[in-house]
């Protein structure tokens, strides 16, 4: 099975997708049974990293979020699980820090502003540059295309294509389209699933 979550069509694709979902759930369960997990949240500036963290921690959306300077660390506890999340600034001067804070974590969450088409190429380049680092080999990656509530935002299939995610074969990688503002898809997808007791 390919490592990337790709959209499918037809009965054969459906069977493959079901198998892929089973593998994803197995991965989530393996993460869940650790009482403490560590994630790193990276992506270009204004992609919504800190906003996502705030929504997950408090359920509140803040319109005027101040860009992260350097990094923030936040612990979120759900049930018996505590997750330490490193939120790293996305401005060019902070991107050299990304690798350092991604080493040894359970997963990397890569945020993309799916509505800012001019920055998609830069976002792709930064993602591939990051995961090409030998120290990060095999660490699972979750790509979240934020701001799906805005007109013209890329959907999951377009994100997979534009970010060339199908080329990534050395790790588990999933891609979802979300809206932090509308809290759309967040509850159904992997971050909140990691935090929940459902698995």
Secondary structure, DSSP 8 states (H G I E B T S, - for coil): --SB-----HHHHHHHHHHHHHHHHHHHHHHHTSSEEEEEEEESTTSSHHHHHHHHHHS---SS----SSEEEEEEEETTEEEEEEEE--SGGGGGGHHHHHTT-SEEEEEEETT-GGGHHHHHHHHHHHHTSGGGTT-EEEEEEE-TTSTT---HHHHHHHTTGGG--SS-EEEEE-BTTTTBTTTTSHHHHHHSS--
